[in-house]
Amino acid sequence: MYRLAICKTYGYSIVRRLILAIKRWFSTNYVMIHKQIDLRLYDGDDEE
């Protein structure tokens, strides 16, 4: 029981850290990718 609790908290911390890292990576790359997509799709046309 005790070991299971440790495993759970440890696993959750690892998963949380992984999700945070993925979110950070996506937030940095999303801007670049989004800009490239915008340039390709709209070709300088600024309409939202």
N, C-alpha and C positions, 0 to 999 in steps of 0.2 A: 504494500500500500504506500509506504513511505517512498520507496524507490520509484513507484509509478508517478507519484506527485512530482518528484524531482525531474523525471523524464518529461512529464507534461510541460512544466514551466520552462525547462531547458529547450524543449522542442518549440514551444511557442515563441520564446525569445529569438531563436534562430529563424523561424518563419517570419517573425515581425521584422527582423533585421534584413532578411532577404527581400521582403515586400518593399521596405523602405528603400533599399538599394535599387530595386527595379523601378520604383516610382521616380527616384532621383534621375536614373538613367533615361527613363522615358521623358521626363519633363525637360531635360537638357536636349535630348535628340528630337523630341516632338517639335520644338520650335524650328529646328533646322529642316526637318522633313516637311513640316507644314509650309514653311517658306518656299521650299523647292516645289511642292505641289501647287501652291498658290501661283508661283511664277509660271509653271507649266500650264495650269488650267486657264488662268485669267490673263496671262501675258501683260501684266501691268495695269489691268483694269481693276480699280478699287471699288468694289461693290459688295455690300454685306447684307 
